[in-house]
Amino acid sequence: MRAHLGDHLVIESPTTGATRRDGEIVGLHHDDGTPPYDVRWSDTDDVTLVFPGPDARVRPPGHPSGAGAAAPPPPAGTPDPGDIGRRLAAERERQGLSREETARRARMAPDYLAYLEEHPADPSTATLIRLAAALRTNVRALRGGGADLPPGQGLALLHPRLSDLAPDECRTLLSTHGVGRVSVTTAEGPAVVPVNYEVVDDSIVFRTAPGSVPAAAVGSEVAFEVDRLDEAMSQGWSVLAVGPARAVTGPEEARHLSESAHSTPWAGGEREMWVSIRPTRLTGRRITSDEP
């Protein structure tokens, strides 16, 4: 018997009528994939060391049934992660976490996390729950569900608590970069548009193109909002910054912002105009559970 990380071990004896049991192989002890295996059982979520007997078989992830053969080895060349693997890696890197730290939080082997990130895989729901908890997100987000749905469709908490945030906490939540929304006044009326932003020297800065909607912020007082929602827990926070916006015209300042930027604008295209907002008012709110 040979297996790969992510395969499922199924134990069932037709002759004795024993209860069928299956689990996900999350650890190998031999490079050639021979037993024993660390298996996370789907019925208990426990991980145990298993020496498979004659009533056990290995099936590839996503394979509905059938005997016997182990999953084929991954193709040679550059690994081709599946959608879940890409989301895992992107969220882990966004939070600045190493594989080792993420694996420790999720109580799994770093090699198994590497496998999930680098190869198409079908991890169990229990594994996704652990990974979501380790990355402070939810299973739906890791699976890519709800990407086209507006946030906040879940039920409210039984005992929600809405609290104001202190300015220092607002600054911390703004962090150094991300995606926020800027509110501007245009010839057609008010508009709110998302932009990729950075926080540099207590100012909120973003790149745009001259003549675009975000560029209309220059020369006026604007509002800038950032939020974070946890759909699974019906919790979240929002921060609102209000202040004057100006165009960054100094070549050295603009070059410094471009060189230190963490990401390029998601909208793409030539967006070399930097806009800076210096907050004069910073407020925020957080929704949490009031239960002890």
Contacts in CASP RR format, 6 or more apart in sequence:
PFRMAT RR
TARGET T0000
AUTHOR 0000-0000-0000
METHOD contacts of the structure
MODEL  1
MRAHLGDHLVIESPTTGATRRDGEIVGLHHDDGTPPYDVRWSDTDDVTLV
FPGPDARVRPPGHPSGAGAAAPPPPAGTPDPGDIGRRLAAERERQGLSRE
ETARRARMAPDYLAYLEEHPADPSTATLIRLAAALRTNVRALRGGGADLP
PGQGLALLHPRLSDLAPDECRTLLSTHGVGRVSVTTAEGPAVVPVNYEVV
DDSIVFRTAPGSVPAAAVGSEVAFEVDRLDEAMSQGWSVLAVGPARAVTG
PEEARHLSESAHSTPWAGGEREMWVSIRPTRLTGRRITSDEP
1 34 0 8 1.000
1 35 0 8 1.000
1 52 0 8 1.000
1 56 0 8 1.000
1 57 0 8 1.000
1 58 0 8 1.000
1 70 0 8 1.000
2 32 0 8 1.000
2 33 0 8 1.000
2 34 0 8 1.000
2 58 0 8 1.000
2 70 0 8 1.000
3 9 0 8 1.000
3 25 0 8 1.000
3 28 0 8 1.000
3 33 0 8 1.000
3 35 0 8 1.000
3 37 0 8 1.000
3 58 0 8 1.000
3 70 0 8 1.000
3 71 0 8 1.000
4 25 0 8 1.000
4 28 0 8 1.000
4 33 0 8 1.000
4 70 0 8 1.000
4 71 0 8 1.000
4 73 0 8 1.000
4 74 0 8 1.000
4 115 0 8 1.000
5 25 0 8 1.000
5 26 0 8 1.000
5 27 0 8 1.000
5 28 0 8 1.000
5 111 0 8 1.000
5 112 0 8 1.000
5 115 0 8 1.000
6 24 0 8 1.000
6 25 0 8 1.000
6 26 0 8 1.000
6 61 0 8 1.000
6 71 0 8 1.000
6 112 0 8 1.000
6 115 0 8 1.000
6 116 0 8 1.000
6 121 0 8 1.000
6 122 0 8 1.000
6 123 0 8 1.000
7 24 0 8 1.000
7 25 0 8 1.000
7 58 0 8 1.000
7 59 0 8 1.000
7 60 0 8 1.000
7 61 0 8 1.000
7 70 0 8 1.000
7 71 0 8 1.000
8 22 0 8 1.000
8 23 0 8 1.000
8 24 0 8 1.000
8 25 0 8 1.000
8 58 0 8 1.000
8 59 0 8 1.000
8 60 0 8 1.000
8 61 0 8 1.000
8 62 0 8 1.000
8 63 0 8 1.000
9 22 0 8 1.000
9 23 0 8 1.000
9 24 0 8 1.000
9 25 0 8 1.000
9 37 0 8 1.000
9 39 0 8 1.000
9 50 0 8 1.000
9 52 0 8 1.000
9 56 0 8 1.000
9 57 0 8 1.000
9 58 0 8 1.000
10 20 0 8 1.000
10 21 0 8 1.000
10 22 0 8 1.000
10 23 0 8 1.000
10 56 0 8 1.000
10 57 0 8 1.000
10 58 0 8 1.000
10 59 0 8 1.000
11 18 0 8 1.000
11 20 0 8 1.000
11 21 0 8 1.000
11 22 0 8 1.000
11 52 0 8 1.000
11 53 0 8 1.000
11 55 0 8 1.000
11 56 0 8 1.000
12 18 0 8 1.000
12 20 0 8 1.000
12 21 0 8 1.000
12 55 0 8 1.000
13 55 0 8 1.000
18 55 0 8 1.000
21 41 0 8 1.000
21 42 0 8 1.000
21 43 0 8 1.000
22 41 0 8 1.000
22 42 0 8 1.000
23 39 0 8 1.000
23 40 0 8 1.000
23 41 0 8 1.000
23 42 0 8 1.000
23 124 0 8 1.000
24 39 0 8 1.000
24 40 0 8 1.000
24 42 0 8 1.000
24 61 0 8 1.000
24 123 0 8 1.000
24 124 0 8 1.000
24 126 0 8 1.000
24 127 0 8 1.000
25 37 0 8 1.000
25 38 0 8 1.000
25 39 0 8 1.000
25 58 0 8 1.000
26 38 0 8 1.000
26 39 0 8 1.000
26 40 0 8 1.000
26 47 0 8 1.000
26 108 0 8 1.000
26 109 0 8 1.000
26 112 0 8 1.000
26 127 0 8 1.000
27 37 0 8 1.000
27 38 0 8 1.000
27 109 0 8 1.000
27 111 0 8 1.000
27 112 0 8 1.000
28 37 0 8 1.000
28 38 0 8 1.000
28 111 0 8 1.000
29 35 0 8 1.000
29 36 0 8 1.000
29 37 0 8 1.000
29 38 0 8 1.000
33 70 0 8 1.000
35 50 0 8 1.000
35 51 0 8 1.000
35 52 0 8 1.000
36 49 0 8 1.000
36 50 0 8 1.000
36 51 0 8 1.000
36 52 0 8 1.000
37 49 0 8 1.000
37 50 0 8 1.000
37 52 0 8 1.000
38 47 0 8 1.000
38 48 0 8 1.000
38 49 0 8 1.000
38 50 0 8 1.000
38 109 0 8 1.000
39 47 0 8 1.000
39 48 0 8 1.000
39 49 0 8 1.000
39 50 0 8 1.000
40 46 0 8 1.000
40 47 0 8 1.000
40 108 0 8 1.000
40 124 0 8 1.000
40 126 0 8 1.000
40 127 0 8 1.000
41 47 0 8 1.000
41 48 0 8 1.000
42 124 0 8 1.000
42 126 0 8 1.000
45 126 0 8 1.000
47 107 0 8 1.000
50 56 0 8 1.000
52 58 0 8 1.000
57 66 0 8 1.000
57 67 0 8 1.000
57 68 0 8 1.000
58 68 0 8 1.000
58 69 0 8 1.000
58 70 0 8 1.000
58 71 0 8 1.000
59 65 0 8 1.000
59 66 0 8 1.000
59 67 0 8 1.000
59 68 0 8 1.000
59 71 0 8 1.000
60 70 0 8 1.000
60 71 0 8 1.000
60 72 0 8 1.000
61 71 0 8 1.000
61 121 0 8 1.000
61 122 0 8 1.000
61 123 0 8 1.000
62 122 0 8 1.000
74 119 0 8 1.000
79 118 0 8 1.000
79 119 0 8 1.000
80 119 0 8 1.000
80 120 0 8 1.000
81 89 0 8 1.000
81 117 0 8 1.000
81 118 0 8 1.000
81 119 0 8 1.000
81 120 0 8 1.000
82 119 0 8 1.000
82 120 0 8 1.000
82 121 0 8 1.000
83 143 0 8 1.000
83 144 0 8 1.000
84 116 0 8 1.000
84 121 0 8 1.000
84 123 0 8 1.000
84 128 0 8 1.000
84 142 0 8 1.000
84 143 0 8 1.000
85 116 0 8 1.000
85 117 0 8 1.000
85 118 0 8 1.000
85 121 0 8 1.000
86 117 0 8 1.000
87 141 0 8 1.000
87 142 0 8 1.000
87 143 0 8 1.000
87 144 0 8 1.000
88 113 0 8 1.000
88 116 0 8 1.000
88 117 0 8 1.000
88 131 0 8 1.000
88 135 0 8 1.000
88 142 0 8 1.000
89 117 0 8 1.000
91 135 0 8 1.000
91 137 0 8 1.000
91 141 0 8 1.000
91 142 0 8 1.000
92 99 0 8 1.000
92 102 0 8 1.000
92 117 0 8 1.000
92 135 0 8 1.000
95 135 0 8 1.000
95 136 0 8 1.000
97 135 0 8 1.000
99 110 0 8 1.000
99 113 0 8 1.000
99 114 0 8 1.000
99 117 0 8 1.000
100 110 0 8 1.000
102 113 0 8 1.000
102 131 0 8 1.000
102 134 0 8 1.000
102 135 0 8 1.000
103 109 0 8 1.000
103 110 0 8 1.000
103 112 0 8 1.000
103 113 0 8 1.000
105 133 0 8 1.000
105 134 0 8 1.000
106 113 0 8 1.000
106 127 0 8 1.000
106 130 0 8 1.000
106 131 0 8 1.000
106 133 0 8 1.000
106 134 0 8 1.000
107 130 0 8 1.000
108 127 0 8 1.000
108 130 0 8 1.000
113 131 0 8 1.000
115 121 0 8 1.000
116 123 0 8 1.000
116 127 0 8 1.000
116 131 0 8 1.000
123 131 0 8 1.000
125 139 0 8 1.000
128 139 0 8 1.000
128 142 0 8 1.000
128 143 0 8 1.000
129 139 0 8 1.000
131 142 0 8 1.000
132 138 0 8 1.000
132 139 0 8 1.000
132 141 0 8 1.000
132 142 0 8 1.000
132 232 0 8 1.000
135 142 0 8 1.000
137 230 0 8 1.000
138 230 0 8 1.000
138 231 0 8 1.000
138 232 0 8 1.000
138 233 0 8 1.000
139 232 0 8 1.000
140 146 0 8 1.000
140 231 0 8 1.000
140 232 0 8 1.000
141 231 0 8 1.000
151 229 0 8 1.000
151 231 0 8 1.000
152 229 0 8 1.000
152 231 0 8 1.000
152 234 0 8 1.000
153 231 0 8 1.000
154 231 0 8 1.000
154 234 0 8 1.000
155 234 0 8 1.000
156 234 0 8 1.000
157 234 0 8 1.000
157 235 0 8 1.000
157 287 0 8 1.000
157 289 0 8 1.000
157 290 0 8 1.000
158 289 0 8 1.000
158 291 0 8 1.000
159 289 0 8 1.000
159 290 0 8 1.000
159 291 0 8 1.000
160 234 0 8 1.000
160 287 0 8 1.000
160 288 0 8 1.000
160 289 0 8 1.000
160 290 0 8 1.000
161 287 0 8 1.000
161 288 0 8 1.000
161 289 0 8 1.000
161 290 0 8 1.000
162 285 0 8 1.000
162 286 0 8 1.000
162 287 0 8 1.000
163 285 0 8 1.000
163 286 0 8 1.000
163 288 0 8 1.000
164 283 0 8 1.000
164 284 0 8 1.000
164 285 0 8 1.000
165 173 0 8 1.000
165 237 0 8 1.000
165 239 0 8 1.000
165 283 0 8 1.000
165 284 0 8 1.000
165 285 0 8 1.000
165 286 0 8 1.000
167 282 0 8 1.000
170 239 0 8 1.000
170 241 0 8 1.000
170 282 0 8 1.000
170 283 0 8 1.000
170 284 0 8 1.000
171 199 0 8 1.000
171 202 0 8 1.000
171 282 0 8 1.000
173 226 0 8 1.000
173 228 0 8 1.000
173 237 0 8 1.000
173 239 0 8 1.000
174 199 0 8 1.000
174 204 0 8 1.000
174 226 0 8 1.000
174 239 0 8 1.000
174 241 0 8 1.000
175 199 0 8 1.000
176 198 0 8 1.000
176 199 0 8 1.000
176 262 0 8 1.000
177 196 0 8 1.000
177 197 0 8 1.000
177 198 0 8 1.000
177 199 0 8 1.000
177 261 0 8 1.000
177 262 0 8 1.000
177 263 0 8 1.000
178 196 0 8 1.000
178 197 0 8 1.000
178 198 0 8 1.000
178 226 0 8 1.000
178 262 0 8 1.000
178 263 0 8 1.000
179 194 0 8 1.000
179 195 0 8 1.000
179 196 0 8 1.000
179 197 0 8 1.000
179 226 0 8 1.000
179 266 0 8 1.000
180 194 0 8 1.000
180 195 0 8 1.000
180 196 0 8 1.000
180 197 0 8 1.000
180 224 0 8 1.000
180 225 0 8 1.000
180 226 0 8 1.000
181 192 0 8 1.000
181 193 0 8 1.000
181 194 0 8 1.000
181 195 0 8 1.000
181 224 0 8 1.000
181 225 0 8 1.000
181 226 0 8 1.000
182 192 0 8 1.000
182 193 0 8 1.000
182 195 0 8 1.000
182 206 0 8 1.000
182 214 0 8 1.000
182 217 0 8 1.000
182 222 0 8 1.000
182 223 0 8 1.000
182 224 0 8 1.000
182 277 0 8 1.000
183 190 0 8 1.000
183 191 0 8 1.000
183 192 0 8 1.000
183 222 0 8 1.000
183 223 0 8 1.000
183 224 0 8 1.000
183 225 0 8 1.000
184 190 0 8 1.000
184 191 0 8 1.000
184 192 0 8 1.000
184 193 0 8 1.000
184 213 0 8 1.000
184 214 0 8 1.000
184 216 0 8 1.000
184 217 0 8 1.000
184 220 0 8 1.000
184 222 0 8 1.000
185 191 0 8 1.000
185 216 0 8 1.000
185 220 0 8 1.000
186 213 0 8 1.000
186 216 0 8 1.000
191 213 0 8 1.000
191 216 0 8 1.000
193 213 0 8 1.000
193 214 0 8 1.000
195 206 0 8 1.000
195 207 0 8 1.000
195 208 0 8 1.000
195 214 0 8 1.000
195 265 0 8 1.000
196 206 0 8 1.000
196 207 0 8 1.000
196 263 0 8 1.000
196 264 0 8 1.000
196 265 0 8 1.000
196 266 0 8 1.000
197 204 0 8 1.000
197 205 0 8 1.000
197 206 0 8 1.000
197 224 0 8 1.000
197 226 0 8 1.000
198 204 0 8 1.000
198 205 0 8 1.000
198 206 0 8 1.000
198 257 0 8 1.000
198 260 0 8 1.000
198 261 0 8 1.000
198 262 0 8 1.000
199 205 0 8 1.000
200 257 0 8 1.000
200 260 0 8 1.000
202 278 0 8 1.000
202 279 0 8 1.000
203 276 0 8 1.000
203 277 0 8 1.000
203 278 0 8 1.000
203 279 0 8 1.000
204 224 0 8 1.000
204 241 0 8 1.000
204 276 0 8 1.000
204 277 0 8 1.000
204 279 0 8 1.000
205 248 0 8 1.000
205 257 0 8 1.000
205 274 0 8 1.000
205 275 0 8 1.000
205 276 0 8 1.000
205 277 0 8 1.000
206 214 0 8 1.000
206 265 0 8 1.000
206 274 0 8 1.000
206 275 0 8 1.000
207 261 0 8 1.000
207 265 0 8 1.000
207 271 0 8 1.000
207 272 0 8 1.000
207 273 0 8 1.000
207 274 0 8 1.000
207 275 0 8 1.000
208 214 0 8 1.000
208 215 0 8 1.000
208 265 0 8 1.000
208 271 0 8 1.000
208 273 0 8 1.000
208 275 0 8 1.000
209 215 0 8 1.000
209 269 0 8 1.000
209 270 0 8 1.000
209 271 0 8 1.000
209 272 0 8 1.000
209 273 0 8 1.000
210 273 0 8 1.000
212 271 0 8 1.000
214 275 0 8 1.000
215 247 0 8 1.000
215 273 0 8 1.000
215 275 0 8 1.000
217 245 0 8 1.000
217 275 0 8 1.000
217 277 0 8 1.000
218 245 0 8 1.000
218 246 0 8 1.000
218 247 0 8 1.000
218 275 0 8 1.000
219 244 0 8 1.000
219 245 0 8 1.000
219 246 0 8 1.000
220 244 0 8 1.000
220 245 0 8 1.000
221 242 0 8 1.000
221 243 0 8 1.000
221 244 0 8 1.000
221 245 0 8 1.000
222 242 0 8 1.000
222 243 0 8 1.000
222 244 0 8 1.000
222 245 0 8 1.000
222 277 0 8 1.000
223 240 0 8 1.000
223 241 0 8 1.000
223 242 0 8 1.000
223 243 0 8 1.000
224 240 0 8 1.000
224 241 0 8 1.000
224 242 0 8 1.000
224 243 0 8 1.000
224 277 0 8 1.000
224 279 0 8 1.000
225 238 0 8 1.000
225 239 0 8 1.000
225 240 0 8 1.000
225 241 0 8 1.000
226 238 0 8 1.000
226 239 0 8 1.000
227 236 0 8 1.000
227 237 0 8 1.000
227 238 0 8 1.000
227 239 0 8 1.000
228 236 0 8 1.000
228 237 0 8 1.000
228 238 0 8 1.000
229 235 0 8 1.000
229 236 0 8 1.000
230 236 0 8 1.000
233 289 0 8 1.000
234 287 0 8 1.000
235 286 0 8 1.000
235 287 0 8 1.000
235 288 0 8 1.000
235 289 0 8 1.000
236 286 0 8 1.000
236 287 0 8 1.000
236 288 0 8 1.000
237 284 0 8 1.000
237 285 0 8 1.000
237 286 0 8 1.000
237 287 0 8 1.000
238 284 0 8 1.000
238 285 0 8 1.000
239 282 0 8 1.000
239 283 0 8 1.000
239 284 0 8 1.000
240 282 0 8 1.000
240 283 0 8 1.000
240 284 0 8 1.000
241 277 0 8 1.000
241 279 0 8 1.000
241 281 0 8 1.000
241 282 0 8 1.000
242 279 0 8 1.000
242 280 0 8 1.000
242 281 0 8 1.000
242 282 0 8 1.000
243 277 0 8 1.000
243 278 0 8 1.000
243 279 0 8 1.000
243 280 0 8 1.000
243 281 0 8 1.000
244 277 0 8 1.000
244 278 0 8 1.000
244 280 0 8 1.000
245 275 0 8 1.000
245 276 0 8 1.000
245 277 0 8 1.000
246 275 0 8 1.000
246 276 0 8 1.000
246 278 0 8 1.000
247 273 0 8 1.000
247 274 0 8 1.000
247 275 0 8 1.000
247 276 0 8 1.000
248 254 0 8 1.000
248 257 0 8 1.000
248 273 0 8 1.000
248 274 0 8 1.000
248 275 0 8 1.000
248 276 0 8 1.000
253 274 0 8 1.000
254 272 0 8 1.000
254 274 0 8 1.000
257 274 0 8 1.000
258 272 0 8 1.000
258 274 0 8 1.000
265 271 0 8 1.000
END
